[in-house]
Amino acid sequence: MSKLRIAVAGGGISGLSAGIFIRERYGDRAEFVIFERGAVPGGTIQVTRETGYIADWGSNGFLDREPLTLEFIRHIGLSDKLYPSNQKSAKRFIFRDNRLWEISAKPQKFLTSGLLSLGGRLRCAGEYFGRPKRNDRDESIFDFGVRRIGREAAEMLIDPMVSGVFGGDSTALSLASCFPRMEQMERQYGSLTKAMLAKKKESKGKKPGGPAGPSGHLTSFTGGLYTLIEHLQTKLHDNLRTDSPVVSITRNTDRTYTVQTESSSETFDRVILAIPSYQAADILADFHPELAKQLYEIPYADIAVICQGYKISTVGCPLDGFGFLVPHNQGRDILGSIWTSTIFPEQAPAGYVLFRTMVGGARRADLVARNEASLNDLVHRELSSILAITSEPVFRKVIRWQRAIPQYVIGHSGRLKRIDDYLAGFDGLYLAGNAYIGVGLNDAIKRSYHIVTAMHERDRDKIKTA
């Protein structure tokens, strides 16, 4: 029999991992092509390596809590390049009232901290006794926070956490879609505190993790996260076509698909769109207008990442942590700053530090449109004020991401249901990427794995040899 042909649109981590899984599952019984619209693969995972600095453009790592990701890395032969974050970066800080406050998960330390007022701390302590939600209404992350731990804690803790993960507005994002484990814990145990106590008991003293998910250690690769992309590019070289954006697909009478790029037209049995939802919508606009409409309606937040390096002797604040986040109500123009050279010491030259500062997001997209000089000046002013820096940066890199992070707003789960219902009518068409369930690297790899596994299961009879 002839081989099955599989097209993958998108050469980011979702598309590249899908390629690895296709090769692993199908072997020589299928051939596949990964169409990447850009000159290089990786999507938002890119890097600048310059004058001793390693500046990640997007995510700077992943949590090592997902076995599938670690097995994937082992399978492709990259385990020896894993680079766990420095233990010195364990502390996290919140900026409030012109100073940095450490966030502590230890109850005694948290209750004696000045991050929240006494009333705010007591309100958090009362979470144990709070009543669980009695209906299935989709609830915003902020409203959930107010209901469980009070308005002050929601503003000081929940709001900046959402900015740090999604670049989003906590009053608009859906708890069930963004942090489903929190909703499940409340439903099962009645409160987050009761849930964590139960999990601690079940784990017999082992660290059970926080309410947003299991515990994990931030991990990257020697040379930055882009080392993973470079390795995958080498392994998938014969299957990867760069500068080849998919512009449309059509369904043929024999249930195959014609994939049209700017320079070619080819027929495939299966198609995986591992691209942002708005790009998938462009491709599907004529194929299925209603499906495209649902994909277009998934909003994205614009983000600018400003990387700046300083001589360490000119920084007056101890850099003994991961970095800090800024609540929206503090009136600052940055979302937060990651102390990259504390987390991964190789990413700055000896005697220097590297900061990755986030600007924009769902609430301040206007800032992302500023020119490089303006963004550099804005971030330098903010960091100088907060970290007592007395010199100009010696390294600068500004990365702008238009429509960077998908926003799982209230109603997202209903939209996904409609998308899945439409897809059910088309055998062999799949949507991968981070626009649907989970925005992290672990989530992207897991979704691609499940897509290829399900696809292979359906194809098993077709690819059996005589």
N, C-alpha and C positions, 0 to 999 in steps of 0.2 A: 504494500500500500504506500501511497505518497505520504510524505511527512506533513504533520499539521504545521501551519504557519501562524505565528503569534506576533502581533505588533504591540510594542510598548511605546506610548507617547510620553516623553519626559525622561531626562537623564539625571534627575535629582536622586536622593537616597531612596525614594520610593520606587522609581523606575529601575535603578541599578540593582537594588536588592531583589526586585521582581525577576530580573534577568538571571541572577544567581539561583533563585528558587526554581525557575523554569528549567534551567540546565540540570539542576539536581533532580527534579522530579521526572522530567521527560527524557533526559539523556539525548540520544541520537534519533529519537522518534519524533522530534519536533525541531523546527528552526525558528529563530526569533530575531527581530530587529528592534533596537532601541533608538527611537528618533528623538534627538535633542535639538531644540530650537537655537541654542546658543553655540558659541565657538568652543566652549568647554563644558563638561558635565558638572553636576554638583548642586544646581539650583541655588538656594541661599547659603549652602555650605561652600564658602570660598575663603581665601586667606591672602594676606600680604605678609611676606617674609622679607624684612628689610632692616639693614644696619643692626642686626641682633634682635630685632623685635619680631614676634609672631602674632599677628593680629587677625583673629577670626572675624569674618564679616557677619556671620549670623550666630547660631548657637555655638557655645564654646565647649560643649560636652554633652554627656548623657549620664543618667543614673544607672549604676551597674546592678539594679534590682531586677532586671528583666532577663531571665534565663535564655530566652530565644535570641536576644541580641548578642549575648556572650557566646552562644553556640554558633551563631552566624559569623562572628568575628573569628572564632576558632576554625570554622569550616573554610574560610577564605585565607587562612594562614596569616592572620595579623595580630594574634594574641601577644606576640613578643613586643609589639609597639604600643600596647596599652599604657596609659600614663595617668594613674590615679591622682586626684587633687591632693595638695599638701594638707596635712592635718591642721596646720596653723590657720587654715581658711574656714574652720568649722563655725566660727562666730558669724552671726548675721546682725545687721544694724538697721534701725529705722531713724530717719531724720525727723525730729520734731523740736519746735521752739529753738531753732538755731544750734542744735547739738545732736550728736549721735547717741542712740540708746541701744544697748544690746538686747536682742530678743532671746529669751531663755525658755526652753520647754520644761524646766524644772519648776514645779509649783512654788516652792519657797522663794527661789530667786525671782520668779516673775512677780509674785505678790509683794516683794520688797523693792521692785524696780520703780523708777519714777516715770517710765514711759507713759503709763496711764495714771489718771487721778485715782485716789483711794476708792471713790465711787465706781470708777470704771473697772478697777481690779476686783472689787467685790461683786460687781455684776457678772464678770467673767467666771468667778468662783461659783456663782449661782447657776451656771449652765447645767450642772448635774440635775437640778430640780425643774428645769424648764420643760414645758409640755411639748411633745412632738407635733408636727403638722398633721392636721386631720383630713387633708384633701390632697388630690393629685395635681393641683394647679402648678404649672411651671413657675418657679420662683427665681428671682434674681439672686446672685451671690450676695449682694449687699443686703437685701431684705432678709435672707437667711442669717447673715451675720448679726444684724440688728436683733432679730428674733431670738437667737441663741446666746449671744454674748454682749449685746447692748450696742448702742450707736457709737459711742466713743471707740470701743475696740474695733468695730466694723470699719470706722474711718481710719484708724491708726494701723491696723493689722491686715484686715481683709482687703481693703482698697489697694494698698501698695503691692500686696502679693499678686493680685490680679493684673496690675500694671506690669509687674516683673515677668509674669508667665505669658500673658496674652497681649500686653500693650493695650489692655482693654478698659472699658468702663464697667465697674462692678455693678452698677445699677441697671445695666442693660444685658449683661451676660447671664445665661441660664446655669444655675447650680447643677441641675441634673445632667446637662451636657458637658460642662467644663470639669466638674468635680463629682462624678456620680458616686464615688465611694462615700463622700460626706452624706449625701442623701440616703444611701443604703444603711449607713451606720445609725443615723437617727431613726430610720424606719424600724430597724431590727432591735435596737437597744433602748430607744427613747431619748438618748442624749449622746453627744460625742464623748463626754467624760466617761459615761458608763461603758461605751463601746471600747474606748482605749483601755480601761481597767480590765474589761473582759478579755481583750486581745492579749494584754500583758499576762493575765493568768493562764490563758491557753498556750502562750508561747513559753511558759515556765521560766520567766525571767529574761528571755531574750528580747532585744529591742523590737517592738512590734511596728514601729513607724507611726507617722502622724495621720491625721484624718484625711489628708488629701491623697494619700497613697502609701505603699510600703516604704520602709526606709531604704536608702541607697546612697552610694558614694559617687560624687561627681567624677567622671572619668573622661579623658580625651586620649589622644595619641601623640607620641613624640612627633613634633613638627606641626601640631595643631590638628583639629578635626578633619581638615582637608586631606590629611594623610590617608584616611579611609577612602575618600573619593579617588585619589590618585591610584590606590591599590586596585579598586574596583574597575577603574578605567583600563588598567593594564590587563586584568583578567577578562574583561568583556570587550577588548579592543576590536575583535572581528565582528562583533554584533552591534557596535555603537556607531551611529551616524550623527555627527555634529553638524551644525548649520542646516538642520533639516526639520523645520517646524511643520507639524501636521496642520493642515488648514481645513480639512473636512473628511467625513467618512460617509459612505452610503452602504445601505444594506442590499445585497443582491438576492435574486430569486432562489438561489441554492443555499441561502443563509450564510454565505460568506460576506466579508466586508471589503469594500474598496477604500483604501487609505490614500488620500491625496496630500502630497506635500507640495512645496513650491516648485519642485523639480522632478517629481516622479508620481506614478500612480501604480499601486500594487494591491494584490488581493491577499487577504489573510482570513484565517478561520476564527481567530480570537483577537480581541483588541482590549488593551488595558490603557486607560487614560490616567497616567500617573503625573498629573499636572494640576496647577491651581484650578479651582472650580470655575472661575471666570474664563480661563482659557478653554476648559472643557466645554463650557457653554458656547463659546465662539465656534468650536468645531461642530457642535451638535445643533446649532441654530436652525439649519435646514432639515437635518435628520429627524429631530423631534423638538419642535418649538416649546412645548410645555415642559419637557425635561430641562431644556436650556434655560427656561425662565426660572425654574427652581434653583438652578445652579448660579445664575446671575445674582439671585437675591441673597446669597451668602456674603455678608459684608467682610471687609478686610481692614486692618489698621495699618497706617503708614508709620514706619519707624526709621529714624536715623541713628546709626551707631557711630559714635565718635571715639576713636582710639587715640590716646595721648600718652606720651612717655615723658617722665621727668627724672631729673637727678634725685635720688632718694634723700639726699641731705637737705633738699629744699622743701620737703614735705613735713609739716609740723605735727601731723596727726599719726599716731601709731597705726600701722596697717596690719593689724593682727586679726584679720577676718576675711570673709568672702566679699564684703562690700556693703552697700546700703541702698535702701529704697526710700522713696519720698512720697508720703501721702499727698493726695491731690489738694487737700485743704491747707497745705503749707505754703502755697503760692510760689513755688519754685518752677523753673522752666525745664527741669530734667526729671525723668522718671526714677532714676537711680544710677549707680555706678558700681561696676564690678572691679575688684582689685586683682586683675588678671595675674600679675606677677607674684602675688601671694598664693594664689590658687595653683598656678603652674609656673614655678620659678624659671623654667627654661625660656619663657616667652618674653623676657626682657634681658638686656645685657647686665652684667654684674655692676652693681652700684646705681642701677636705674629701676624705675617702676613703670608699669603699664596699667592704665585705666581704660575700661570700656564703658562708656556712658551712653545711656539711651535717652533719646529725645523724641517727642511726638506722641504716637499712640492715638487711640480713638478720640481722646479729648483735645489733643493739641496737634492735629495733623498739619496745621498751618506752619508750624515750626520746621517741619521736614522740608518745606519748599525753599527755605533760606539757602543762600550760597555757602560754599565751604568756609570762607573766611568768617562769615557771621556765626555759623555753627561752632567753629573752633573757638571763637571769642566768647560765645555764650557759655560753652561748657567750661572753658578755662576760668571764667569769672565765678561760676557756681562752685567748681572744685576748689578754687583758691579760697573762697569764703568758708567752705565747709571743712576742708582738710588743711587749712593754714599753709597753702603753697606760696612760696616767695619767688618763684622763677617762671619763665615762660616754658612751655613744653618744647622738648628737643625732637620729638617725633609726633607726627600728626597724620591721621588717616580718617577721612569721613566717608561713610558708606550710607547711601540712601536706599531704602527699600519702599517703593510704592506698592501698596497692597501686600504688605509683608506677612501678616499673621491673620488667619481666618478668625472671625468672631462668632462664637457659638451663642448667639443672642437668644432671648426668650422666644420659644417657638421652633428652635433648631431641630429638636427631635421630631416634631411633626413634619418639617421640611424633609428630613432624611427619610421618613416613612413614605412620603410622596415620591421621592427620588427612587427609592428601592422598588416601589410599585411600578413605576415606569420601566425600570431596568429589567424587571421580571419578564417583560414581554420580548426581550431581545437576548436570546441565548448567545453567550460569547462576548458580551460587552460589559466591562467592569470599570469602576472608578476607584483609583488608589489616591494616595496623598493625604495631607493633613487637614483637609477642609471638612472632614466628616466626624471622625472620632479620635481625638487626641492630636495635639500639635507638636509633640516631641519626636526625637529620632526613634526612640523605642516604639512609639505608636505607629510611625510610618513603616518601619520594618515589619511590625506585627501585622498590619493591615495587608501589606503586599504578600506576606506569607500565607495568610488565610485566603486571599484571593486565588493565589496560584494553587494552593492545596485543594480548594473547592473546584477550581477549573480542571485540575488533573483528575479528581475523583469522577467528574462527569465525563471525562475523555477516556477513561481507562479501557472501556470496551473498544473504542475507536482506534486506540494505538497498540492494542495487542497484536503481536506478530502471529502469523499463521502457524 
